[in-house]
Each structure stands twice: as C-alpha cells, then as structure tokens.
Amino acid sequence: MGGVRTRLAGPDDALVVAALTLQCARHRGGQGEVGFLDRFARAWSASQKVRPVWIAEAGDDHAGYLQGLVVEPLPWPGRVPGAGAELVVDTFFVRPEHRGIGAGEVLLAAAVGWARDSGLRAVTISAGTHTTAMVERVGFVADARAYRMEL
C-alpha cells in the first residue's frame, strides 16, 4: 500500500470524478455518452455534501475512487433524534492497471475514517466475489438482511 494515497475530492475534482465514473461504467460494460463528463460534473458538484468521493492516487495516476451517499434516517418512534446518519458506498472502482497494490483498501479505510470522524453511525457496502476478502480486512462483517432487485 506504500505509494498509494487517497484524498477527499473537492469542487475542483468534479471532472476527475466524472472521468473515473465513465471509466468505471465502461469497464462494467457501459458505453460513452456525448456530454456525460460535464453533465456528471454538474450533478455531482451540486450534491457533493451528501455524495462524498475519495480518489486514490498512485504516482501521477488516478488509481480509482469510492463514492458514498450519506443517508440521514427519518424520525421513527423510539429512535433518538439525531441518532446518526450512515455512509452507503455507492460506487467503488479501482482501475485494472492499479489493482493488487492496495488502492481499494486505502480508499475504503479512508471512507470509514471519515465516517467515524464525522459522527456517522455505520458504513455499508455491497461486496462482490472479488472484494469480500478486502472488505473483511478493513473490518466489515457480512449482513444477511440485504436483498436486491434490479428493475
């Protein structure tokens, strides 16, 4: 993991985040789209307070990114007001040429540290076959209560 660093993306990173999102989409079988970078950059810039993004860097390259969503629970009978939001990992991508150097683990650990420092109560992530061991190394435990339906 030496040589991989991470940082919280700021307003000046909107196009970097957009480019990493496009790379992720293409890696997962999607296609490019005219105007996507600008459209994404504007949308993310408008919502970055609830959609924090961490960028991993290796040397001069953007190695990957992790985008979260801060979810604040609505009031519920018996729930203490302000019981705490949680960070849901929305998109997690390490560029193929940067896999195996610890970039994913550094990204995830940075997001967890930020959530803890921000007073959030939990971080959740959907781990696939290739990421389960890394997610567990960072300290996550499986939660069998989650189900998903693609629509």
C-alpha positions as CSV (number, residue, x, y, z in Angstrom):
1,M,0.0,0.0,0.0
2,G,3.0,2.2,0.0
3,G,2.8,4.7,-2.8
4,V,-1.0,4.7,-2.8
5,R,-2.5,7.8,-1.3
6,T,-6.1,8.9,-1.0
7,R,-7.9,12.2,-0.6
8,L,-11.4,13.5,-0.3
9,A,-12.4,15.0,-3.6
10,G,-13.2,18.7,-3.6
11,P,-15.0,21.1,-6.0
12,D,-12.0,21.3,-8.3
13,D,-12.1,17.5,-8.8
14,A,-15.6,17.3,-10.5
15,L,-14.2,16.4,-13.9
16,V,-11.8,13.9,-12.4
17,V,-14.7,12.2,-10.6
18,A,-16.7,12.3,-13.8
19,A,-13.9,10.7,-15.8
20,L,-13.4,7.9,-13.2
21,T,-17.1,7.3,-13.2
22,L,-17.0,7.0,-17.0
23,Q,-14.1,4.6,-16.8
24,C,-16.0,2.5,-14.2
25,A,-19.1,2.4,-16.4
26,R,-17.1,1.4,-19.5
27,H,-15.2,-1.3,-17.5
28,R,-18.6,-2.7,-16.4
29,G,-19.9,-2.9,-20.0
30,G,-21.4,0.6,-20.4
31,Q,-20.7,2.9,-23.3
32,G,-19.6,6.5,-23.6
33,E,-22.1,9.3,-24.0
34,V,-21.8,12.7,-25.5
35,G,-21.7,15.4,-22.8
36,F,-21.6,12.9,-20.0
37,L,-18.5,14.4,-18.3
38,D,-20.0,17.8,-18.0
39,R,-23.4,16.5,-17.0
40,F,-22.0,14.3,-14.3
41,A,-19.6,17.0,-13.0
42,R,-22.5,19.5,-12.6
43,A,-24.7,17.0,-10.9
44,W,-22.0,15.8,-8.5
45,S,-20.9,19.3,-7.7
46,A,-24.5,20.2,-6.7
47,S,-24.7,17.1,-4.4
48,Q,-21.1,16.6,-3.1
49,K,-22.0,17.3,0.5
50,V,-24.2,14.1,0.6
51,R,-22.1,12.3,-2.0
52,P,-18.5,12.4,-0.8
53,V,-15.9,10.9,-3.1
54,W,-12.4,9.7,-2.3
55,I,-9.8,9.5,-5.0
56,A,-6.9,7.1,-4.8
57,E,-3.6,8.1,-6.5
58,A,-0.6,6.0,-7.4
59,G,2.3,8.1,-8.7
60,D,0.7,10.6,-11.0
61,D,-2.2,8.4,-11.9
62,H,-5.8,8.4,-10.6
63,A,-5.9,4.8,-9.5
64,G,-9.6,4.6,-8.5
65,Y,-12.4,6.2,-6.5
66,L,-15.0,5.5,-3.9
67,Q,-18.3,7.4,-3.9
68,G,-20.6,7.3,-0.9
69,L,-24.0,8.5,-0.1
70,V,-24.7,10.0,3.4
71,V,-28.2,8.8,4.4
72,E,-29.9,10.5,7.3
73,P,-32.7,8.4,8.9
74,L,-36.1,9.9,9.2
75,P,-37.7,10.1,12.6
76,W,-39.1,6.8,14.0
77,P,-40.9,6.1,17.2
78,G,-38.4,5.3,19.9
79,R,-35.4,6.4,17.8
80,V,-33.3,9.1,19.4
81,P,-33.4,12.3,17.3
82,G,-30.0,12.7,15.7
83,A,-29.2,9.0,16.1
84,G,-26.8,9.4,13.3
85,A,-26.6,9.1,9.5
86,E,-24.7,6.3,7.8
87,L,-22.5,6.2,4.7
88,V,-23.6,3.9,2.0
89,V,-20.8,3.0,-0.5
90,D,-22.4,3.7,-3.9
91,T,-19.6,3.2,-6.4
92,F,-16.2,1.6,-5.7
93,F,-13.8,1.3,-8.6
94,V,-10.1,0.6,-8.9
95,R,-8.7,0.9,-12.4
96,P,-7.5,-2.6,-13.6
97,E,-3.9,-1.4,-14.0
98,H,-3.8,-0.4,-10.4
99,R,-5.3,-3.5,-8.8
100,G,-3.3,-5.5,-6.4
101,I,-1.4,-2.5,-4.9
102,G,-3.8,-1.8,-2.0
103,A,-5.7,1.1,-3.6
104,G,-9.1,-0.4,-2.8
105,E,-8.2,-1.0,0.8
106,V,-6.8,2.5,1.2
107,L,-10.0,4.0,-0.3
108,L,-12.3,2.0,1.9
109,A,-10.3,2.7,5.0
110,A,-10.3,6.5,4.2
111,A,-14.1,6.5,3.8
112,V,-14.5,4.6,7.1
113,G,-12.2,7.0,8.9
114,W,-14.1,10.0,7.5
115,A,-17.4,8.5,8.5
116,R,-16.2,7.8,12.1
117,D,-14.7,11.3,12.4
118,S,-18.0,12.8,11.1
119,G,-20.0,11.0,13.7
120,L,-21.8,8.7,11.4
121,R,-23.1,5.5,12.9
122,A,-22.3,3.0,10.2
123,V,-20.8,2.3,6.8
124,T,-22.4,-0.2,4.4
125,I,-21.0,-1.7,1.2
126,S,-22.1,-4.5,-1.1
127,A,-19.1,-6.7,-1.6
128,G,-18.8,-8.9,-4.6
129,T,-16.8,-12.1,-5.0
130,H,-13.5,-10.3,-5.8
131,T,-13.8,-7.7,-3.0
132,T,-15.1,-9.7,0.0
133,A,-11.7,-10.5,1.5
134,M,-10.6,-6.9,1.2
135,V,-13.8,-5.6,2.7
136,E,-13.4,-8.0,5.7
137,R,-9.7,-7.0,6.2
138,V,-10.9,-3.4,6.6
139,G,-13.3,-4.6,9.4
140,F,-16.7,-5.1,7.7
141,V,-18.9,-8.0,8.6
142,A,-21.5,-9.7,6.5
143,D,-25.1,-8.7,7.0
144,A,-27.5,-11.2,5.6
145,R,-30.5,-8.8,5.8
146,A,-29.8,-7.2,2.5
147,Y,-31.7,-8.2,-0.7
148,R,-31.6,-6.6,-4.1
149,M,-33.9,-6.5,-7.1
150,E,-32.8,-5.0,-10.4
151,L,-35.6,-3.1,-12.1
